[in-house]
Amino acid sequence: IGSAITSALGNIITDSAAGATAYSSGHKTFNGALNVIPAESSLIRSCADSLGNCQIKQVANMFEGCRARGMATGIVVTTVLPHATPAAWSAHASYRGYYDFIAQQQLE
């Protein structure tokens, strides 16, 4: 039996982007973000309130780790692919609403 704490950085209530990032990368992030964290810990509050206008750095997700080891990856969804939960496994974005930016990464 295991457990995971998926609350967002700076907020006990999380959205699906931050929650999925916790599962896919092992890192907590601020609500609305996908596989990015604040560039410095002092930026947590400003990033949480910024809707994507924040200094960030990317964190690797499980798909990237698998590909680095020569493994094939894929994703099957019942929603639009760039939405937050599937995007957390296949993209990086400071704001979950950047659908075109996320989709472009998913095509690469």
Secondary structure as UniProt FT lines:
FT   TURN            9..10
FT   HELIX           16..25
FT   TURN            31..32
FT   STRAND          36..38
FT   HELIX           41..43
FT   HELIX           44..48
FT   TURN            51..52
FT   STRAND          56..58
FT   HELIX           62..68
FT   TURN            69..70
FT   TURN            81..82
FT   HELIX           84..87
FT   TURN            88..90
FT   TURN            96..97
FT   HELIX           99..107
//
